[in-house]
Structure formats: structure tokens, C-alpha cells
Amino acid sequence: MEVTKNNGVSLTAIAAEKNNMLCNYYVDNDIRMIQQHEATVEEVAPVIAGRLQVQAEQAPFSADGIKALLEEPDSTRIMLKVINHDQNVEMLRDVPHRDIHGDLSLISVYRVSDDATAVITNSLAAQMGYTATELLDYAIRNANHEQHVVQSMRDMLAESMGISPEEAQEMFQTDDNTMIVVTNTEKKFGAADIFVDKPMRAQIAEKIGGDYYILPSSIHEVICVSADTMSPEQAAAMVSEVNATQLDPVDVLSDHPYLVNAETLKISNPCVKQEELVADDMRHSIHM
């Protein structure tokens, strides 16, 4: 079956049911391998079957268990996610959301397990017994209390490569606060936090030493760079190129950089002449 993901990306899934639990396995890469004669159907099929078996055995909840979990929801499992509004218009018709900063929208998702989340639609919100306002307020509150990660690009590279920050600096010739990576400890939907957390924006402004751009590198993280290092047009070109060439389309957040004023901590789109939009006062309408 075809499954529509974030940004309208359509993926092909094989669904298998075991113990009243439906598991999806996405086969687009397998199809590509067959079409490019890198593998045969006979080679790929048993691999898919094995992976579906593992997923079914490791599933933390049955379908009935998930239903019970959602009927008695735990508010601490409600997570905040920021997505591109323009690329998700159809999905947002059925999802409570709050529009912010031009082409971005905040939505809430429910953490079913460590590996699975469900986008909260209008019907799911009603089933859970929450209003749209309550859901987004809980999501924002949980995002503000999550373990944030505000880390220099140098230190992030050092950590991922298992080397010291000094070795990373020598290898990549990067200063400690030239580029700041912002996400959360889980590195899942971590891009949302900076748009609702003013103290975090203040912390980054102090590190960078002035106004800075938020480069929306994915729905999971953003990168902050000094506004003195490039023009808005250069920042936009950088984001667009990375989105088009380096990022999985399902993880793209926006082609627009956002500017943070180091004094007011307000966020604006420097490439668009418009009234500054602020996430902190939460005056934006909620769409049901």
C-alpha cells in the first residue's frame, strides 16, 4: 500500500498482521534495487519477510494495547513537532496545528513507544479526550522540559566520529561557536524547540555573540550561524541546496532561513518583507 508521510512524500509499504498488530515495512529501496538489477525478487522477498517478523516480535503493543493507551493517554507522551505548512496542506486539514513564522506549523504527536509516534489528528484528539489547545500546550510544555542539546558543530562531529574536539577542530578548521547545532537528546523532532523556547534562543545568542540565522536543516535539528557571516540570500541558497541534495525529502523542514534578534529574541524571515511573527506569545490561531 502507499503511505503518505511528512511533506507529502509517498512510500510503498508491505503491511503484515501478527497477534492483532499491524506492522509496516517500507520497500522503496528494495524496489529500486530490483529495478536496477542489483538484486532479484527471490533474493529480496525472504529478507523483507524476516524484517517484518522481527518488527512484529519487537512491537511493544498490540493493536488493542495501542487503543487502550490512547483512550487513557499520558500527557507526558505528547510531543511537539514542527513541519512545513505549505508541503503538508492536505494533512493539516485533519490535524490540529498552529501556524508560525510564515511557512511553518506546530503539530503534536503521541509517543506510542521509543520507536513509534502517531500524528494527532482531530479524531484522535477527540478519542484522547483533549482539545487542540490542550494538546499543543502540553506538547510545548514537554518540549520546554526536554533535554535540549545546544552543541557546536565541531563538538558534534567529534562526538559522532569518536575523536577529541581538538582533533575535530584541526580536521575541519572550525571555531567552537561558528555553527551551533540545536536538537534534543533523542535527535527526534528536535527542530521544534527553538521556536518556542526563548531562554534557549538567549543562550545561543550569547554563544554566537549577536544576531543569528536559524538554518532549518531538518525536522529533527536546526543549525544556528552568526548573521555577520552571510547575507539572507546566501543563507537561503545554502539551505535550499542542502535540502535538494543531501536530505531525505521526508525530513525537509523549510528552504527559508530565520533571523533571531539577539536583543528581543524575536524570530523573523529575513528574505520576506512581512510583519515579524513571534512564537512566544502564542497568539496564532489554532486550526481544527
N, C-alpha and C positions, 0 to 999 in steps of 0.2 A: 504494500500500500504506500501511497505518497503521504508524507508527513510534512506540514509546513512549520518551519522553525522561525527563529528571530530573523528580522529583515526580509521576510517573505521567502527565505531560502527553502526550496522543496527537496527533501531527501527521500530516498526509497528505502523502505523498511520491510523486513520479514518479521511477522509477529507470531509468537508461539505461546500457547497457553499450557501451564502446568500448575497443578494444585490451585486452580482458580486464580492464577496470577498470569497476566499478560506481559510478555517481555518483547521489546523491540530490539532488532539488530539491524543497523544501517549498512546497506550493501553497496553503496555507490562506488566505493573504492574497489570492491570485488568485481563489480560490473566493468569498471574501467580496465582492470587487469585482464579480464576475459576479452574485451573488445580490442585491446592492444596486443593480444596473443601472448601475454606474459604468464597466463595460467589458463587451464581448461575448466569447464563447469564441473567435471568429475573430480578435479583437484580442489576446487573451491568449496563445493557443497558440503563435504564432511567437516571442513573447518568451521563453516557457518553453524552447522548443527551442533558442533562441540561448544562453540561460544555461547549459543543460545542455552544449551544445557547448563553451562556454568552460571550464566546470568540468572536462570530460574532457580538454581540451587542456592545462590547467594542472596537472592531477593529477601530483604528484611521483613517484608509484609506481604500477606496475601491480598487479593482484591478486597475481601471482606475486612481485612485488617486496616487497609487504607481508608475504606469507607468509615469505619469506626473512628479512626484517627481524625478525620476531617469533621466528623459530627461532634467530636469533643476536642476542638483544636487547642493547641498550646500556643499562646500568643508569642512566646519567645522563638517559635519556629517561623514566624513571618519575617521574610527578608525583603530588603529594598533592592530594586534593580532599575537601572537607567537604560533606556533604549532610544533608538532613533524614531521619532514620531512619524516622519514622512515615509519611512520604509516599512512601517507597521500599521498603516491606517486601517486596513481591514481587521486585523487582530484587535486593535484598540477599540473597535466598535463594541466589543463584548468584554472589555477589560477595564475595570475602574482604574483611572490614571489621573495624574496631574501634570499638565504641560509646563515646562520650564525652559528658559534660555533658547527660545526660538525653535530648534528642531529636535529637542529632547523631551522625553516624558518619563516620569517616575511611575513604576508599577510595583505591585507587591507579588511575591511568590511564596509558596509554602514549602518548607523543607520537609519532605517526606522521610528522607534518610540522608546519610552523609553524601550519597552519590546521586540522589534524585530530588528534583524540585518540581512543583506544579504551579504554572501561572494561575493566579487567582482571577477567574472570570466572574461576571455578575452572578451567574447561577451558583458557582462555588462559594462566593461570598455569602449569598443567602443561605446556603446549606450550612456554612460555618457559623451563621448567626451574627455576622458583623456587617456594619455599614461600610461604604467605601472610605469615608473619612476615618473611621476607626482603624481600618486595615492599613491605610497609608501612614497614619500617626504611629501605629505600632511598628511598622517597617522602619520609619525614620528614627524612632526611639532605639530600636535594636541596632540600626546602622551606627548611631552615635555611640553606642556602648560596645561595638565590636572591637576586636583587636586590630587597630589600624597598623598599616606598615607604611612609613614615610622614610624612604631609603634612597641614598644616592645611587645613580646608575652604576657607578664604579663598584660600590659595595654589593649591589645586586648581582653584577657579573661575577664578582669574586666568589660570592656565595654559591652561585649556580655552577661555577667551574671548579669549586673546591680549592681556590687559591687565596692568598692573602690580599687585602686591599692594596698594599704597596705593589704587589706583583701586577694586579689589575691596572693600577694607575700607570705603571711603566709600559704595560702591554697596549693599553688603549689611549694613553695620553689624555686622561680625563681628570679634571679637578673634582674635588669632593662634592661640591654643590652646584655644578654646572647643569646637571639634569637630575631631577628628583622623581622617583617612581612612587606612585601612590596606589595602594591596593589594600587588601586585608590579609590576615594570616592564612586564610583558606585559598586566596587568589581566585575567588569566585564572586562575580558581580561587584568587585571592589571599586569600580569606577564611580559608583553612585555616591559614595560617602563624601567626597569633596564638595559636592553641590549642596549638601545640607549641613555641613559641619564647619561653622565659622572659625572655631578655635584651631582646627586643622589648617585652614587657609592662612591663619595668622602665623602658625608655626612654619609653614612653607615660605611665607613672605620674609620671615626673619632669616631663614636659612639662605634664601636666594639674594636677599638684600634689596628688595624693591618689587615693583610690579612684575607680574609674570604671566606667561601663557599656560593654559591647560591644553595639552595636546591629547585628544581622546583616542588613545592608541587601541583600545578595545572596550568591550562592556565589562571587562574584568579589571582594568587598570588604566590610569592616565599618567602622562609624563608632564612634569612642570619645568619650564625653562624661563630664564630671565627675558623680559620683554626688550632688554637692551641688546640682545644677541641677534635679533632678526626682525624684519617687518611683519605685519599681519599677513601680507600676501605670501611671503616666504614661509611662514608658519603653516598657512593653509595648503600651500603646494607640497610641503613635507608630509603633512597628514594624509592628503589625497593620494600621494604616491605610495606611501606605506600601506594604506587601505587597499589599493588596487593591486599591489604586487606581493605583499608579504603576509596579509591577514586572511584568515578564513572568513568568507563573506558572512557567515552566521554570527561572527564576533565583532563585526564593524559597528562602531558607535556613531561617528559623525566625521564629515570631511572638514568641519569648521573648528578652528582653534577658539578658545575663550580666554578673555583677558581678566585677570584679577587685579583690582586696585589695592595696593599694599596698605593704604591708609583706611579706606572704607571697607575693604574685603568684599566689595560687591563684584559680581561677575557680569561681563558684557561680551557681546560678539563684536570684535574689532573690525570685522570685514563687512558688517551690515550697519547701516545708519538706522538705528531704532532706539526706542526708549529702553534704558537698562532694565533687565529683568533680574529680580533677586529671588533666590530660593528661600532665604531665611525667614521672610515674613509670611511665607506660605499663603499669599493672597490669591494664588492661581486657582481657577475653578477646578472642581473635581468632576470628571466625566464618568457617567454611568452607562 
